[in-house]
Amino acid sequence: MDGHLVNQAARQALGAKLLWPSTKDTPAETVAAALDLIASDPDTPVVELPLVRDGLYSRLDALVPVEGGWALQETKSSTFPLKTDKVTPAKVDAHLIDDVAIQAWVAEESKLPIVRVELNLLNSRWTYLGEDDYNGLFRLRCLDEEVAELKPQVVIWLKEANEVLKGDMPETTTSKHCSKPYDCQFEEHCKSLEPAPEAHPIELLPDLAGKNLAAKIKAENGFTSLVGTPHELLVGKARPMYLRMQKAHTTGKPVLEKSIKDVLEALPYPRYFFDFEGIDLPVPRWSGVRPYEQIPFQWSCHVETEPGVFKHYAFLDLSGKDPSLGCIERMREVIDENDNGPILVYYQTYEKGRLQELGVRHPEFYDLTEKYISRLVDLHPMVKEHYYHPGMKGSFSIKKVLPTIAPELSYDDLEMVQEGTGAQIAYLNACFSNLGKRVRYELAKNMLAYCEQDTWAMVVVAYFLEGGRKVPLVPAPDMSPMAPLAYRMTETEQRQAEEAALT
């Protein structure tokens, strides 16, 4: 979806008149018709140009007429690379240059005079000011020198690729190369051809430090299993966590440190269990937003007013308008800025970042967001430092932790929306697609259910860490009134949606 939006914006930047070749019955006919089309009007930009040379198919994003021939422009949904000063251009990822070099070779072998080669990337320092004015959204990077150096390699790559295709299945194993720079659609197939994986691989060690340590142990000492690795090799700042993980995988039983109970018991009431959902559009829709800037459109909050007594609040804006102001206004209504109650989150980097951005975006709420930030309590490091279950398989995400504590609470049981990406897709569909009211209503219900499960999961995790206190049963709220939401239906629309859902 991101690539579609970015390419659409790039085409708009080329002007109203474009040549866009159509598809014919065969690839050869398609290419021939495309070349005839651009020859008939050499002064007009061409988009999505299909070309085939020596069996190598390429579709060029854009050819722009310039003096002496064409400028080849390849558009990507990634942002323009900058050094740490956020001003000086940095190196372009090698795989992007490879891509452009292949296209340039195919174009030139097809007798198209390519005068300049450019990479069209999003400008992350640009801010949309509204009025559909996207001038400045992209920054061009000239790759003439890099492509000229690489083009001779394309023939070699093509020959090697054809040799692979003619031969037997290569003997290789799945690894990081299967997902970098992009996910390979054949990864699961390749995994099915491999021997049974190690039951407790050393690669379960989490984070960059853990992965580096695992690679070192495997290379220098030959150990592939976390269970069989000698204790003295599990070194570093996270050694207690590594040993806890090793113990859990060796015994098959979870390990919970007792020391966390005092930390959680000391937290005052009310306690706010809070979670944002946000959208980061490559092509901004709202004034004052940069490419890929996160804008929260939804949140859930379980408020524990006293031990075992909960109230649930939610915010969801499906109007398609900028949801950020309504988001912070509703937070002020729910989270008392003066009661000093802790705001419990899971992985506070995300919530802290959104609050900081809300404070900058709406300066009248800056002091409020700073107060909220000072009250954040992160459950994620508490879990990492005190708990591990072998079923987590090296991950400390709440979706891996929750099933080991409360298997009856499964994200798999949720409809439509089961993770953050699903919530973003549901948001885009509900706001910007031509959907019927019943479908939008169902999307809203499922988005609310997903976000609420995230905050209730925090409650379950906190109670568990606090010594296994029994979590009170809270019935699922009746979603049909949707009274506290920015997205509302009339009573008639609501009744029609419910009747349609039943039939």
N, C-alpha and C positions, 0 to 999 in steps of 0.2 A: 504494500500500500504506500509506503514512504517513497519508493522509487517512482511509482506512478504519479504521485503529487509533484515530485521534484521535476520529472521530465515534462509534465504539463506546464509547470511554471517556466521551464527553460524554453519550451516551444513558444510560449506567449512572448518571451523576451526577444524572440527573433522577428516578431512582427505579425501582422494579420494575414499576409499572403505567404503561404508555404506550399511546397510540393510534397505530397505524401503518397508514395507509390502504393498501389493495391496489390493484393496477392492473387496470383494466377494458379492454373492447375498444377504446374510443376515448378520446382525451384529455378530451372533454366528459363522458363517462360517468364517467371516473376522478375528475375534479374534483367532479362532482355527488355522487358517493358519498362522497368525502372530507369535503365540507362537511356532508353528512347525518350522518356519523360523529361529527364534533366537536360538532355541535349536540346529539347524543344524550347526550353526556357532557362538558359544558363545564368540569368541574373536574379533568380529567386532561390532563397534557402531551401534545402531539401532535408526532410526529417525521416528517420526510420528507413534508411536506404539499405535494401538487401543486396549482398554481393556474395558470389561464390568463386573461389579460385583454387584449383587443384584439390577439390573436395573439401576445402576449408570454408565454412559458412560464417559470414559476419554481417551484422546489422548495425550500420552507423547511426548514432544518435542524430547528428546534424552535419551537413556540409554547407558552409557559408561562402558565398561568392566573394572573392577578393581579387586584386589585380594579379593576373597571370594564372589563375586557377581557383582552388578551393582551400578554405581553412576547415580542417576536420575538428569538430568539437565533440568530445565525449563527456556527458554529464553523469555525475555520481551523486548519490544522496549523502555522501560523507562531507564533513566540513573541511574548509581550507586549512592545511596544517600550519601551525604557528609555533614558534619557540616559546619558552617560558615567559618571555617578556610580552607575549600576546600581540606582538607587532611584527616581528621579523619572520618572514616565511621560512618554514622548516621543510625537510625532505618529504617528498611524496612517497606513499607506500609503494613498494616495488611491484606488487601485483597489479596496481592500477596502471603503472607504466607499461607492464607487459601487455595488458589488455589493449591499450592505445596503440602500441607498436604492432600488434597483430592486425588491427583494423587498418592502420596506415599501409602495411604491406599488401593486404588484400586490395585496398583501393588503388594503390599504384600499379599492382599487377593487372588490375582491371582497366588500366590506361587512363585513370583519372589523375590530373595534375594536382597533387597535394602540395600547397605552398607553405602551409603552417599547420602544426598539430597542437591542439590545446585541450587541457582538462578543465572542465567547468565544475567548480565545487562551491558548496554553500559557504557564505561569509558569516561565520559565527559571531562577528563583532557588529554586524548590521542589525538595526532595529526597525521593525515594521511600524510605520506611522499611520497606517490606515488608508482609506480611499482607494483600495486596490492598487496602490503604487508599490510595485516590487522592484523598482530600480535600485540596484545595489545588493540584491539577494545573493548574487553569484560573484565569485572572483575567478578570473581565468588564470591558468598557469600554463605558460608556453613550455612544451616538452620536445622542441625540435632536436636539441642535442641528444637527449636521452633516447629518443625514438630512433634517431639515425644510428646510434651505437647498437641498438637492439635488433633492428630490422633484419640483419643477416642471420640472426639466431632463429627467426621464425621458420625458415626453411628446414632447419635442423629439428626444431620442435615438431613440425608437421611430419617429418620422416619418422621420428621416434614414436610419435603417437600412432602412426599407421602400422609400425612394426608391433606395437603393443596389441593393437586390435587384431592383427593377423595371428598372433601367438596364443598360447594357453593363458589361463588365468594367472597373473603374476603372484608369486609367493611373497606375501607381505602381511603385516599385521596392522590392525587399526590403531591409530594413535592421534596425537595432536594435529597431524597433517590432514585428518579427516574433517576437521571443523575450522581450519584456518587456511586462507582467509574467509572461506565460506563453508557452510555445512554441506557435506556430500550426501546426496540422496541414496547412495548405495552402501552407506556405512553399516546399516543393520544387516544387509545381505552379506557383507564381508565378515561381520562378526559371527554370523551363523556358520561360516566355514572354518572358523578358528577352533582350536581345542578349548575345552571347558575352562573358563577363566579361574584364576586364583580366588578362592573363597574369601580371603581376607587380604587383599593386595596391599602392599606397602604404600601404594599411591593414595590410599584413603587419608593419609595425613593431610590436613586441610591447609588452605591459604598458601601464599607463594613460598613462605619459609618451609612449610611442611612438604610441598611438592619438590622443592630443591633438595631437602634432606632425603626424601624418598629416592630421588634420582641418584644422589651420592651413595646412599647405602646399597642400592641395587648395582651400581657400576663398580664400586670399590670393594664391596663385601659379598655380593652375590645373593643377598637375601631378597626374596620377592614377596614374602608374607609378613604382615604385621605381627602375626602370632609368633612366628619363629625368630623374629629379630631380637638379638640380645639387648637387654635393657640399656647397657652402656652406650649403645649407638644412637639411642633416642635422646638427642641433646638439643640445646637451644632454650630460648625464653619460654617456649610452650611445652617444655619437657613434661610438666605435670599432666597436661592434657593428653600428650602422646601416650604416657603410661596408663592413664585412665582408659583411653581408647583400647590400648593393647589388652588390658585386663578384661574389658567388656567383651572383646572379640574372642579372647581365650576361654572365658567361662561361659559365654553365651548369655550373660546376665547384665542388666544395666548397673551403672555405678552412679550413685548420688552422694556428693559430699554433704555433710551435715552443717558445715559452717555458714551456708547461705541463709539459713532460717533466721538468724538474728538480724541480718541485713534487711530482709523483707518485713519482718515483724516491726522494725523500727519506723517504717513508712507511715506517715499520718493519714487520716481520712479527711475529706473524701479522696479516693484514688480514681484517676481518670485513665482508662485503657483506650488508647487512641491510635488511629491508623488513617493515613491519607491514601488516595488513589489520584494519580496525575496523568496528564497527557503531554507529550513532547513532540509537537508537530514540526516537521522539517520546513514546511512553508507556513509561517504564522498566519492565523486568522484574525487575531486581535491586536489592536494598537498597543505599542510599547513592548512587544514580545520579540525575542530573537529566535533564530532557528534552533530547534531542539531544546528550547527553554521549557522546563517543567512547570505546568500550570495545574494546580489541584482542582478537580471537578467533583470530588466526593470524599467524604470521610465518615467514619463510624466511631462512636465513643460509648463505652460501657462505664458508667459512673457507679463506683461502690461507695455509697454514702456512709455506711458503717459495715462491720464485718458481715458478709453474706447478704447484704441488701443492695440490689442493683437497679439502675435505670438505664435504658438505652436511648441514645439520640443518634440521628443521622443527618447528613447533608448530601444532596445529589442534585446537580443542575444539568438538565438535559435540554435547555433552551437553545443551545448553540451559541449563546452570547458568552462573553468573558465571564467565567464562573468565579474568579478570584475574589472579588469584593464580597459577594454573597457568602463565600466560603469563610472568610475571616469574621464577617459580621455574625454569622451563625455560631462560630466558635466562641465569640465573646458572650453570647447568650447562654451557652452551655457550660463553659469552663470559667468559673469565677476567677477573675484576675487577682483577687485579694485573699483567697482562702489558703494559698500556699500548698494546695493539694498536689501530690506528685502526678506527672503526666507520664504514664508508662507506655513505652513504645517498644518495637522489636526492630533493632538496627536503626539507631537514632540518626545516623548520617542523613538518611532520606528525610525524615520529619524535620530535622534541624534545618536542612537546606531549603525545604519548602517554606518554613516559617520565616527564615531570613529573607527569602525572595518576596514573600507577601508583605513584609515590613518595608522593603524597598519600593515595591510596586504601589503600595498604599501607605505613604508616610504617616498619615494620621493614625495608623495602627502600629507604628514602629515600636513604641514603648511596650505595647501589649505583646507583640511577638517576642520581644526580648525577654519579657517576664516568663512567657511560656517556655522559651528555650532554656532559661535557667532552672526550670522545674522538670526537665526531661529526665527520665530514669530508663535506662536501656536494659531490657531483659536479655538481649542477645549475648553480651559478654558474660552475664551471670550463668547462662546455660553452658557456654563454652568452658567456663572455669570450674563448673561444679557438677555437670551431668553429661553422661553419654550412654547411649543404647546402641547395640550392634546393628539394630534395624535402621539407624540413621545413615549408615554407610558413608561416614566421613563428612556428612553435611550437617550444618547447624541452622539451616533455614527452618522457619516455623512450620512449614509444610512437611518437613521430615521429622521434626521433633514431636509435633502433636500426635501422630498415630502411635508413637511409642508410649505416650502417656494416657491418651484417651482414644483408643482405636474406633470407638463408636462415632467419633466426630471425624468424618472423612470429607475431604474436598471433592473426592470423586462422586459423592452423592449430590453435589450441587449441579444445577442445570445451567447450561450455556456458559456460565462464567465460573472458572475453577482456578484461575491464576491472574496475575496482574496484567499480562498481555491480553488475556481474554476480556478483562474489564475495559482496557483501552479500545479494543475492537468494538465492543458493545457500545461504548460511548460514541465513537465515530458513526456507527450505524444508526444509533438512536437520534443523533443530532443532525447528521448531514446526508443521510440516505432517505429516499422516498419510501418510507415504511408506513404501514397502516398503524392506527392507534393501538390495536390489540398487540401487535408485535412490539411496539415501543413500550407498552405497559409491561409486557412480559420481560423485556430486557431490563427495565427499571427494577422490577421485583428481584430478578436474579443478580443484578449488580448490588443491590442492597443486601441480599442474603450473603453474597461472597464477602463483602467488606465487613459485615457484622460478624461473620465467622472468624475473620482475622483478629478482631478485638476480643471476641469470646475465647479464642485460642490463647491469647495472652493471659486472660483470667485463669484459664486452666493451667497454663505453665507456671504462673506465679503461685497459685495455690499448691501445686506439686512441689515447687522448689522450697516453699515455706514449710515443708514437712509433711506433705501428703494430706493437707486439709481437704475434706470432702467439698467438692464444688457444688453450690446450690443449683438445683434444676431451674432453669429459666425458660419458660415456654417461648417458642418462636413468635415474634410479634406479628400482628395482623397487618400485612403490607397494604391491604386494599385502600384504606383511607389516605395513606401517603401524606398526611397533614403537614408534617414538619419539613417537607421537601420543597426545593425550588421548582421541581417538576410536579405539576398538579394536573388532575383531570377534573372535568365537571362530573357531577353525579351521573348524568346521562352517559357520558363517555366511559366512565368507570363501569357502569352496569353493562354497557354494550361489550366492553372488553372482557369482563368476566363471563358473560353469556357466550361470547365467541370462543373463549378458552375452554369452556365446558363442552361445547359442541365439536 
